[in-house]
Amino acid sequence: MKFNTMSAALALVATLAGGAAQAEGHYVTGVEGLQGSSVPPAGNYYLGYLVNYDINGFQAPDSKDGIGGSGQVTALANRIVKITDTKLFGADYGFETIIPVLRTSVKVGPLDASDSGVGDVYVGPLVLGWHGPQWDAVAAAGMWLDTASNTLGDPTSPGKGYKSTMLTGGLTYYFDPSKTISGSALFRYEYNGKKDNGVRPGEQLSLEWGVGKNYGAYSLGVVGYSQWQLSHDKGTAAVAGKAERHAAGLELVYPVASAGLFLKGAAYKEFSVHGGSGPEPKGNLFRLSLVKPF
């Protein structure tokens, strides 16, 4: 399916500005990488994820054809995690919350829009972490609340305009007893609520993975992410189509012992994106994260 550039741009503007449903979830892939399924020991933790997503263009609905356009999303996700001494199902029990702040801009055809603000807040009352001789595992459950500002039809609004239930599961495996080589896979499943226009975005599955090795004080590895829309959007205004995206990159982890924190930097390139019921952005993602016990 090929598109004329001008008609494609106008179609994209109509889709974005008209509030048509497109594959979307609250969770942003690319924030976790090496040992992403390993829960820390009992304590209080602040995790800050600074993410910049540079949009090189959009993929047409239900297609891999590019239709131009550009944009950028810059976000700081503030995550607070409490891991307790309590055991539940043999795991360390904890809870968490995430408060994102973001700015989004989109340019395509006559559309030139931007907005910023505090995004939808995540509340996670259940975090479980298991630890074996050469493995770690995690399971978690929580909800993204509809707390942020949202204007129906504005693709740059900081809020999504609906709630989502998110379930998490993952495993980190260490290939040697000294735990210098690791491989991890972290899954997030989202079941989305309805928007004000009655459309329920399709369910989404996210995977973040990483394979890395310790080199003394730092770690280096290959990381990546994938997202699949598992079901079609539902509602009278819904359009058929399932979105999909895949990316790969590199991550560096460096501890700052004097400050008692860890710094993690990663860069991803999306190599395959398929549009869903609406156009899907395709680009490069850069992330700098900080982990600090307190």
N, C-alpha and C positions, 0 to 999 in steps of 0.2 A: 504494500500500500504506500504510494508516494504522494507527497503533498506539495502544492505550489507554495512558495515561501510566504507571499502576502496572505493568501487565504488561510494558511496554517497559523500565522501570527494572529489574524483576526479571530480564528477559532479558539486559540489559546486565551486571548483576552476575554472572549465571551464565556469560556469555561470558568476562568478564575474569578472574573467579576460577577458572574451569574450565580456563584455559590454551588455549582454542580459538584457532586461528591467525587472525591478522588481518593486513591489509596493513601491512608495516612494513619499514623498512630502517634502516641505521645513520646514513646521511647526513641531516643536518637542513638543509632548504632555508631560505633567508633570510639565510644568513651571508655570501653574496657578492652584490654588486650592481653598481654602476658600475665599468666596466673590469674585471669579474670574470675575464676570460680573459687578462689581461695579466700575464706573469711578470716580476718585477723583474730588474735586472742582477745580475751575479755578486756574491755576498756571503752573509752569514748574517742570517736574519730571524726575529723572534718576532712571531707574530700571535695576539692574544688576542680571542676572540669571546664577549662576554657576552650571552646570549640569555634573554629571558623570553617564554614562550608561555602566554598566558592563555586557557584553554579555556572557552568560553561554553556548550558543550553537545556532544552526540554525535549523529552521524547513524546511523540504523539500518543493519544489515547489508544490503548490496546495494541501498541506497536513499538518497534525499536527505531523508527524513523525520527531523526532529529528535526525540530521545527524552530530552531533559533532561540533567541532570548538570553537573558543573563540575570544574575542575582547574587545575593550574599546573605548568609545567616551567621551572626556572631552571637554566641551564647555563653553565659557563665552559669553552670549548674552547681548549686551549693547543696551538698549532701552531708547530713549529720547521721552517724551510725552509733548505736549503743549495743555492745555485745556484753551480755551479763554472764554471771557465773552459773546461771540456771541451766540444767540439762533437760532437753525435750527430745524424745525419741533417740537418745544417745548423742544428740548434737548440742553445740553451744547455741543458746537462744539469744536473739537480739531483735531490735526494731530500728526503723530508719525513717527519714523524711528527705525529700528533695525539693528545693526552691530554685527554679531557673529564672534567670533574667536574660532577655534576648532582644536583638534587633534584626529585622528582616527587610530586605529590599528586593524588588522584582522589576525588571525592565523587559518588555516585549511589545513590539508594535507601538500603539499609542498608550499603552499602559506603563506608567512609571509610578510605583507606589512603594511606600516604606512605613514601618511602624516599629515601636519598641515598647517594652514594659516587662512586668513580672509575669511569667508564664504560669500555666496550671501547676498546682502543687501536688506532689506525690506523698502519700502516707502509707508506710509499710509496717504493719503491726507484727509481721512474722518474717524473721530471718533465721535460718538454721544452717550451721556450719559443722561439717564433720571433718575429722583429720585422721588419716591412716599413716602407716610407716612411709609410704611413697605416693600418697594421694590426698587430695582435699575434695570435698563436695559441698554444694550449696543448694538450698531450696528456699524460696521466698514467695510471699504473696502480698499484694497491696492494691491500692486504687489511685489512679490519677483523677483529681477532683476538677470540676468545672469552675475554677475560681478566677481565672484571668479574663481580661477584656476580650471580647470577640465580636466582630462585625460580620454578619453573614454575607459571604461573597467577597470579603477582603482577604486575600491570601497571605497578607503580611501581619494580620492580627496576632498578638502574643498568645492568645488562648485558642484552643481547638473548638470550643463550643459544644463539648460533650465530655462525659466521664468515660474512663476505661478501667477495666479490671486487668491487672498484670500478674502473671505467674512466672516464676523464674526457676531454672534448674541448670546445674552445670557440674563439670568435673575437671580438676587439674591432676595430671599424672606426672610424676617425676621418674625419669628413665634411669636414674642412678641413685644409690643410697645416700649420697651426699647432696642430692637435690640441686645439682648444677644445671641439669637439662630438663625442661618442662614442656608439656603440651597441654593446652586447655581449650575447652569449648563451653560457652555460656549461652543458654537459650532463654528468650523472653517471648511469652505468648500474651497477646492483648486481645481482649474482647471489648469492643467499643459500644458505647451507648448511642442514643439518637441525637441528631442535631435539631435545631429549632425548625428546620424545614421537613422534619420527619425522616430524613435519610440516616440509616445506620451504616457507617463505614465497615467494610469487611474485616474479618478477623486477620490478625497479622502475627507472623512468627519471625523473630530476629535471631540471628546467630552471630556471635563474636568469637573469634578463635585466635590463638597465638602459639607459636613454637619458639622457644628462646633458650639462651644459655647464659649462665653467669660468667663474667670475666673479672674476678676479683671484686672490686667495689661496685661494678655496674653490670647490667644485663642488656643484651641486645637480641632482637628476634624479629621474625616475620609475623605479621598480624593481618587480619582481614575481617570482613563482615558480609553478611547476606541478609536480605529481607524478602519474605514471600507473603503476598496477600493470599490467604487461604480460602476465602469465600468472597463472592460478589457483594457489592454494596446492596442494601435493601431499602425499599421505600418507593413511593410513587414517582419520585424524581430521580431515582437511581438509574445509572447506566452500567451496562455490562462491561467487564474488563477486570483483569487482575494484574496488579503491579508486582514488579520484581527488581531487585538490584543486588549487585555483587561488587566488592572492592577488596583490594589487597594493599599492603604497605609495610613499613618498618617502624619499630618502636625501640626507644632507648629509655632505660630506667636507671636513675642515678640517686643514691641516698646522700643527703646532706646531714652528716652525723652531728655537726656542731649545732644545727637547728632542730634536730630530731624529726626530720621529715624526709619524704621521698618525692622526687620529681620524675614525671613520666612524660615523654614527648613522642608523638607519633604522627605520621603522614600517610594518608590513604589516597589511592586513585580508583575511582569507580570505572570498571572496565566493561560493565554490562548493565543496562537499565532498560526495563520494559514498562511502557506506560500502562496505567490501569484504566479505570472508568474516566479519568481525567489525565492531563499531561503530568509527567513525572520529571523532576529535575535530575540532572546528571552533572557531576563535578568532582572536585577534590576536597578532601576534609583534612584539616590540621588540628591537632589536639595537644594541649599542655595541661597536665593534671598534677595536683598536689595532694599528698596524703599526710595528715598531721594528727598524731594522738594529742589529746588534751585532758 
